[in-house]
């Protein structure tokens, strides 16, 4: 029972269960960003999670998806002022962080 799962909630559950983070190709990124847009996400918070490696994987996953690192606040990781609609233009998978690394 509960709400229907989405691609983003599915991947977050998989990571929580110990899976590795997915490679964010254009198609998957587009689906995940669509979930953020639909949910009207403005702030993302991660932690604390056990084991710590799971938390680290989740932070890497969301950093890749959101295109920027979080801020550490009171024992949790926070991405402030998330603007999912601005992420839609990165359908090619080239977030500002990926472009800067090239």
VMD Tcl script that builds the backbone (N, CA, C; Angstrom):
set m [mol new atoms 306]
animate dup $m
set s [atomselect $m all]
$s set {name element resname resid chain x y z} {
  {N N UNK 1 A 0.836 -1.176 0.000}
  {CA C UNK 1 A 0.000 0.000 0.000}
  {C C UNK 1 A 0.879 1.235 0.000}
  {N N UNK 2 A 0.354 2.337 -0.465}
  {CA C UNK 2 A 1.118 3.570 -0.540}
  {C C UNK 2 A 1.106 4.108 -1.955}
  {N N UNK 3 A 1.811 5.205 -2.158}
  {CA C UNK 3 A 1.826 5.814 -3.495}
  {C C UNK 3 A 2.575 4.931 -4.496}
  {N N UNK 4 A 2.245 5.128 -5.758}
  {CA C UNK 4 A 2.945 4.397 -6.823}
  {C C UNK 4 A 4.407 4.833 -6.851}
  {N N UNK 5 A 5.283 3.879 -7.049}
  {CA C UNK 5 A 6.703 4.192 -7.117}
  {C C UNK 5 A 7.054 4.934 -8.394}
  {N N UNK 6 A 8.145 5.648 -8.341}
  {CA C UNK 6 A 8.650 6.367 -9.511}
  {C C UNK 6 A 10.077 5.900 -9.767}
  {N N UNK 7 A 10.656 6.324 -10.876}
  {CA C UNK 7 A 12.052 5.962 -11.153}
  {C C UNK 7 A 12.977 6.469 -10.045}
  {N N UNK 8 A 12.755 7.705 -9.605}
  {CA C UNK 8 A 13.627 8.267 -8.575}
  {C C UNK 8 A 13.456 7.534 -7.251}
  {N N UNK 9 A 12.228 7.308 -6.827}
  {CA C UNK 9 A 12.034 6.598 -5.556}
  {C C UNK 9 A 12.568 5.176 -5.655}
  {N N UNK 10 A 12.456 4.568 -6.822}
  {CA C UNK 10 A 12.995 3.229 -7.026}
  {C C UNK 10 A 14.501 3.191 -6.874}
  {N N UNK 11 A 15.194 4.147 -7.487}
  {CA C UNK 11 A 16.650 4.186 -7.372}
  {C C UNK 11 A 17.090 4.530 -5.955}
  {N N UNK 12 A 16.357 5.399 -5.293}
  {CA C UNK 12 A 16.711 5.731 -3.915}
  {C C UNK 12 A 16.540 4.499 -3.020}
  {N N UNK 13 A 15.508 3.717 -3.258}
  {CA C UNK 13 A 15.298 2.481 -2.495}
  {C C UNK 13 A 16.414 1.484 -2.773}
  {N N UNK 14 A 16.786 1.335 -4.044}
  {CA C UNK 14 A 17.865 0.409 -4.392}
  {C C UNK 14 A 19.170 0.798 -3.709}
  {N N UNK 15 A 19.480 2.079 -3.713}
  {CA C UNK 15 A 20.706 2.543 -3.051}
  {C C UNK 15 A 20.625 2.254 -1.559}
  {N N UNK 16 A 19.464 2.511 -0.983}
  {CA C UNK 16 A 19.274 2.233 0.461}
  {C C UNK 16 A 19.489 0.753 0.766}
  {N N UNK 17 A 19.180 -0.112 -0.195}
  {CA C UNK 17 A 19.356 -1.557 -0.016}
  {C C UNK 17 A 20.764 -2.032 -0.360}
  {N N UNK 18 A 21.652 -1.092 -0.719}
  {CA C UNK 18 A 23.041 -1.444 -0.959}
  {C C UNK 18 A 23.474 -1.496 -2.414}
  {N N UNK 19 A 22.590 -1.168 -3.337}
  {CA C UNK 19 A 22.966 -1.156 -4.751}
  {C C UNK 19 A 23.933 -0.006 -5.018}
  {N N UNK 20 A 24.670 -0.128 -6.093}
  {CA C UNK 20 A 25.527 0.964 -6.555}
  {C C UNK 20 A 24.663 2.021 -7.227}
  {N N UNK 21 A 25.167 3.248 -7.275}
  {CA C UNK 21 A 24.404 4.304 -7.948}
  {C C UNK 21 A 24.408 4.037 -9.445}
  {N N UNK 22 A 23.330 4.426 -10.129}
  {CA C UNK 22 A 23.277 4.201 -11.569}
  {C C UNK 22 A 24.120 5.209 -12.338}
  {N N UNK 23 A 24.466 4.857 -13.551}
  {CA C UNK 23 A 25.082 5.815 -14.465}
  {C C UNK 23 A 23.948 6.672 -15.002}
  {N N UNK 24 A 24.090 7.979 -14.905}
  {CA C UNK 24 A 23.015 8.881 -15.312}
  {C C UNK 24 A 23.158 9.275 -16.777}
  {N N UNK 25 A 22.703 8.402 -17.645}
  {CA C UNK 25 A 22.630 8.739 -19.061}
  {C C UNK 25 A 21.472 9.692 -19.295}
  {N N UNK 26 A 21.359 10.189 -20.497}
  {CA C UNK 26 A 20.341 11.203 -20.817}
  {C C UNK 26 A 18.919 10.715 -20.514}
  {N N UNK 27 A 18.606 9.474 -20.878}
  {CA C UNK 27 A 17.249 8.968 -20.669}
  {C C UNK 27 A 16.882 8.845 -19.206}
  {N N UNK 28 A 17.755 8.225 -18.419}
  {CA C UNK 28 A 17.472 8.062 -16.992}
  {C C UNK 28 A 17.444 9.415 -16.303}
  {N N UNK 29 A 18.407 10.290 -16.610}
  {CA C UNK 29 A 18.422 11.628 -16.011}
  {C C UNK 29 A 17.102 12.348 -16.272}
  {N N UNK 30 A 16.612 12.261 -17.490}
  {CA C UNK 30 A 15.368 12.922 -17.856}
  {C C UNK 30 A 14.196 12.404 -17.009}
  {N N UNK 31 A 14.141 11.090 -16.810}
  {CA C UNK 31 A 13.072 10.508 -15.990}
  {C C UNK 31 A 13.179 10.939 -14.533}
  {N N UNK 32 A 14.386 10.941 -13.998}
  {CA C UNK 32 A 14.577 11.323 -12.598}
  {C C UNK 32 A 14.264 12.797 -12.371}
  {N N UNK 33 A 14.688 13.640 -13.300}
  {CA C UNK 33 A 14.391 15.078 -13.201}
  {C C UNK 33 A 12.886 15.308 -13.306}
  {N N UNK 34 A 12.215 14.539 -14.150}
  {CA C UNK 34 A 10.755 14.678 -14.267}
  {C C UNK 34 A 10.078 14.408 -12.925}
  {N N UNK 35 A 10.595 13.437 -12.164}
  {CA C UNK 35 A 10.044 13.183 -10.829}
  {C C UNK 35 A 10.256 14.387 -9.917}
  {N N UNK 36 A 11.446 14.973 -9.953}
  {CA C UNK 36 A 11.713 16.158 -9.133}
  {C C UNK 36 A 10.775 17.310 -9.495}
  {N N UNK 37 A 10.550 17.498 -10.787}
  {CA C UNK 37 A 9.651 18.556 -11.244}
  {C C UNK 37 A 8.228 18.276 -10.751}
  {N N UNK 38 A 7.777 17.039 -10.935}
  {CA C UNK 38 A 6.410 16.662 -10.542}
  {C C UNK 38 A 6.211 16.834 -9.039}
  {N N UNK 39 A 7.243 16.519 -8.245}
  {CA C UNK 39 A 7.150 16.645 -6.792}
  {C C UNK 39 A 7.393 18.069 -6.307}
  {N N UNK 40 A 7.769 18.978 -7.222}
  {CA C UNK 40 A 8.065 20.378 -6.877}
  {C C UNK 40 A 9.134 20.482 -5.789}
  {N N UNK 41 A 10.198 19.724 -5.953}
  {CA C UNK 41 A 11.274 19.674 -4.970}
  {C C UNK 41 A 12.009 21.017 -4.920}
  {N N UNK 42 A 12.237 21.498 -3.718}
  {CA C UNK 42 A 13.006 22.721 -3.508}
  {C C UNK 42 A 14.227 22.484 -2.638}
  {N N UNK 43 A 14.155 21.490 -1.756}
  {CA C UNK 43 A 15.259 21.158 -0.857}
  {C C UNK 43 A 15.364 19.637 -0.784}
  {N N UNK 44 A 16.589 19.133 -0.789}
  {CA C UNK 44 A 16.834 17.698 -0.656}
  {C C UNK 44 A 17.718 17.495 0.563}
  {N N UNK 45 A 17.347 16.536 1.414}
  {CA C UNK 45 A 18.097 16.239 2.631}
  {C C UNK 45 A 18.417 14.741 2.653}
  {N N UNK 46 A 19.673 14.401 2.951}
  {CA C UNK 46 A 20.097 13.005 3.064}
  {C C UNK 46 A 20.795 12.810 4.398}
  {N N UNK 47 A 20.437 11.721 5.081}
  {CA C UNK 47 A 21.139 11.312 6.283}
  {C C UNK 47 A 20.313 11.491 7.529}
  {N N UNK 48 A 20.818 10.946 8.586}
  {CA C UNK 48 A 21.898 9.963 8.599}
  {C C UNK 48 A 21.383 8.619 8.097}
  {N N UNK 49 A 22.277 7.866 7.465}
  {CA C UNK 49 A 21.949 6.543 6.951}
  {C C UNK 49 A 22.992 5.555 7.456}
  {N N UNK 50 A 22.546 4.337 7.661}
  {CA C UNK 50 A 23.450 3.292 8.114}
  {C C UNK 50 A 23.371 2.135 7.131}
  {N N UNK 51 A 24.464 1.649 6.648}
  {CA C UNK 51 A 25.839 2.007 6.991}
  {C C UNK 51 A 26.264 3.304 6.308}
  {N N UNK 52 A 27.324 3.926 6.780}
  {CA C UNK 52 A 27.816 5.174 6.191}
  {C C UNK 52 A 28.101 5.074 4.696}
  {N N UNK 53 A 28.496 3.904 4.209}
  {CA C UNK 53 A 28.757 3.753 2.771}
  {C C UNK 53 A 27.484 3.956 1.961}
  {N N UNK 54 A 26.347 3.574 2.512}
  {CA C UNK 54 A 25.067 3.784 1.833}
  {C C UNK 54 A 24.770 5.278 1.739}
  {N N UNK 55 A 25.012 5.988 2.810}
  {CA C UNK 55 A 24.821 7.438 2.809}
  {C C UNK 55 A 25.731 8.093 1.771}
  {N N UNK 56 A 26.978 7.653 1.713}
  {CA C UNK 56 A 27.926 8.218 0.750}
  {C C UNK 56 A 27.476 7.964 -0.681}
  {N N UNK 57 A 26.948 6.770 -0.941}
  {CA C UNK 57 A 26.449 6.456 -2.281}
  {C C UNK 57 A 25.257 7.337 -2.634}
  {N N UNK 58 A 24.349 7.533 -1.688}
  {CA C UNK 58 A 23.177 8.376 -1.932}
  {C C UNK 58 A 23.606 9.815 -2.211}
  {N N UNK 59 A 24.574 10.305 -1.458}
  {CA C UNK 59 A 25.060 11.673 -1.659}
  {C C UNK 59 A 25.703 11.796 -3.044}
  {N N UNK 60 A 26.497 10.812 -3.455}
  {CA C UNK 60 A 27.109 10.854 -4.797}
  {C C UNK 60 A 26.038 10.825 -5.883}
  {N N UNK 61 A 25.036 9.978 -5.709}
  {CA C UNK 61 A 23.933 9.870 -6.671}
  {C C UNK 61 A 23.216 11.212 -6.829}
  {N N UNK 62 A 22.845 11.816 -5.715}
  {CA C UNK 62 A 22.102 13.084 -5.786}
  {C C UNK 62 A 22.989 14.237 -6.228}
  {N N UNK 63 A 24.264 14.196 -5.888}
  {CA C UNK 63 A 25.195 15.213 -6.377}
  {C C UNK 63 A 25.267 15.150 -7.896}
  {N N UNK 64 A 25.365 13.934 -8.445}
  {CA C UNK 64 A 25.368 13.771 -9.901}
  {C C UNK 64 A 24.065 14.267 -10.515}
  {N N UNK 65 A 22.950 13.890 -9.901}
  {CA C UNK 65 A 21.643 14.266 -10.446}
  {C C UNK 65 A 21.415 15.777 -10.384}
  {N N UNK 66 A 21.755 16.384 -9.251}
  {CA C UNK 66 A 21.475 17.808 -9.050}
  {C C UNK 66 A 22.560 18.717 -9.606}
  {N N UNK 67 A 23.705 18.138 -9.957}
  {CA C UNK 67 A 24.744 18.914 -10.615}
  {C C UNK 67 A 25.589 19.780 -9.713}
  {N N UNK 68 A 25.501 19.541 -8.409}
  {CA C UNK 68 A 26.306 20.315 -7.465}
  {C C UNK 68 A 26.365 19.588 -6.135}
  {N N UNK 69 A 27.417 19.850 -5.353}
  {CA C UNK 69 A 27.550 19.179 -4.054}
  {C C UNK 69 A 26.606 19.784 -3.016}
  {N N UNK 70 A 26.307 18.996 -1.985}
  {CA C UNK 70 A 25.446 19.497 -0.906}
  {C C UNK 70 A 26.246 20.265 0.136}
  {N N UNK 71 A 25.522 20.815 1.072}
  {CA C UNK 71 A 26.118 21.466 2.243}
  {C C UNK 71 A 25.887 20.537 3.433}
  {N N UNK 72 A 26.874 20.405 4.287}
  {CA C UNK 72 A 26.746 19.574 5.494}
  {C C UNK 72 A 26.195 20.452 6.608}
  {N N UNK 73 A 25.033 20.081 7.152}
  {CA C UNK 73 A 24.363 20.875 8.179}
  {C C UNK 73 A 23.835 19.939 9.265}
  {N N UNK 74 A 24.309 20.118 10.477}
  {CA C UNK 74 A 23.792 19.377 11.641}
  {C C UNK 74 A 23.696 17.868 11.394}
  {N N UNK 75 A 24.720 17.300 10.773}
  {CA C UNK 75 A 24.763 15.859 10.585}
  {C C UNK 75 A 24.037 15.310 9.374}
  {N N UNK 76 A 23.495 16.190 8.536}
  {CA C UNK 76 A 22.840 15.747 7.306}
  {C C UNK 76 A 23.405 16.525 6.125}
  {N N UNK 77 A 23.143 16.027 4.932}
  {CA C UNK 77 A 23.559 16.674 3.686}
  {C C UNK 77 A 22.349 17.384 3.099}
  {N N UNK 78 A 22.519 18.654 2.707}
  {CA C UNK 78 A 21.390 19.450 2.217}
  {C C UNK 78 A 21.739 20.134 0.894}
  {N N UNK 79 A 20.841 20.006 -0.059}
  {CA C UNK 79 A 20.891 20.786 -1.301}
  {C C UNK 79 A 19.761 21.798 -1.181}
  {N N UNK 80 A 20.116 23.058 -1.047}
  {CA C UNK 80 A 19.135 24.148 -0.928}
  {C C UNK 80 A 18.784 24.654 -2.325}
  {N N UNK 81 A 17.635 25.262 -2.421}
  {CA C UNK 81 A 17.195 25.957 -3.644}
  {C C UNK 81 A 17.373 25.094 -4.892}
  {N N UNK 82 A 16.881 23.875 -4.801}
  {CA C UNK 82 A 16.890 22.978 -5.955}
  {C C UNK 82 A 15.851 23.514 -6.931}
  {N N UNK 83 A 16.227 23.609 -8.174}
  {CA C UNK 83 A 15.313 24.097 -9.209}
  {C C UNK 83 A 15.234 23.034 -10.304}
  {N N UNK 84 A 14.360 22.033 -10.098}
  {CA C UNK 84 A 14.303 20.919 -11.042}
  {C C UNK 84 A 14.069 21.330 -12.487}
  {N N UNK 85 A 13.289 22.372 -12.709}
  {CA C UNK 85 A 13.021 22.776 -14.097}
  {C C UNK 85 A 14.308 23.210 -14.801}
  {N N UNK 86 A 15.275 23.747 -14.042}
  {CA C UNK 86 A 16.533 24.141 -14.670}
  {C C UNK 86 A 17.388 22.916 -15.001}
  {N N UNK 87 A 17.133 21.781 -14.339}
  {CA C UNK 87 A 17.872 20.553 -14.611}
  {C C UNK 87 A 17.413 19.896 -15.915}
  {N N UNK 88 A 16.223 20.231 -16.377}
  {CA C UNK 88 A 15.681 19.612 -17.587}
  {C C UNK 88 A 16.549 19.875 -18.813}
  {N N UNK 89 A 17.253 20.978 -18.836}
  {CA C UNK 89 A 18.063 21.303 -20.010}
  {C C UNK 89 A 19.320 20.443 -20.093}
  {N N UNK 90 A 19.597 19.648 -19.042}
  {CA C UNK 90 A 20.785 18.801 -19.043}
  {C C UNK 90 A 20.471 17.396 -19.518}
  {N N UNK 91 A 19.563 17.271 -20.436}
  {CA C UNK 91 A 19.166 15.954 -20.929}
  {C C UNK 91 A 20.329 15.192 -21.534}
  {N N UNK 92 A 21.367 15.906 -21.964}
  {CA C UNK 92 A 22.543 15.235 -22.520}
  {C C UNK 92 A 23.438 14.667 -21.433}
  {N N UNK 93 A 23.048 14.840 -20.162}
  {CA C UNK 93 A 23.826 14.327 -19.060}
  {C C UNK 93 A 24.969 15.238 -18.650}
  {N N UNK 94 A 25.094 16.381 -19.281}
  {CA C UNK 94 A 26.212 17.287 -18.994}
  {C C UNK 94 A 25.791 18.364 -18.016}
  {N N UNK 95 A 25.850 18.028 -16.730}
  {CA C UNK 95 A 25.572 18.996 -15.673}
  {C C UNK 95 A 26.750 19.968 -15.598}
  {N N UNK 96 A 26.623 21.078 -14.904}
  {CA C UNK 96 A 27.752 21.993 -14.749}
  {C C UNK 96 A 28.979 21.296 -14.153}
  {N N UNK 97 A 28.769 20.361 -13.205}
  {CA C UNK 97 A 29.913 19.645 -12.622}
  {C C UNK 97 A 30.613 18.775 -13.668}
  {N N UNK 98 A 29.834 18.096 -14.521}
  {CA C UNK 98 A 30.432 17.244 -15.545}
  {C C UNK 98 A 31.188 18.086 -16.568}
  {N N UNK 99 A 30.635 19.235 -16.918}
  {CA C UNK 99 A 31.300 20.114 -17.878}
  {C C UNK 99 A 32.609 20.649 -17.306}
  {N N UNK 100 A 32.608 20.983 -16.018}
  {CA C UNK 100 A 33.797 21.535 -15.372}
  {C C UNK 100 A 34.917 20.503 -15.295}
  {N N UNK 101 A 34.543 19.227 -15.217}
  {CA C UNK 101 A 35.546 18.164 -15.101}
  {C C UNK 101 A 36.234 17.872 -16.424}
  {N N UNK 102 A 35.649 18.326 -17.531}
  {CA C UNK 102 A 36.222 18.043 -18.862}
  {C C UNK 102 A 37.376 18.953 -19.164}
}
mol reanalyze $m
mol bondsrecalc $m
mol representation Tube
mol addrep $m
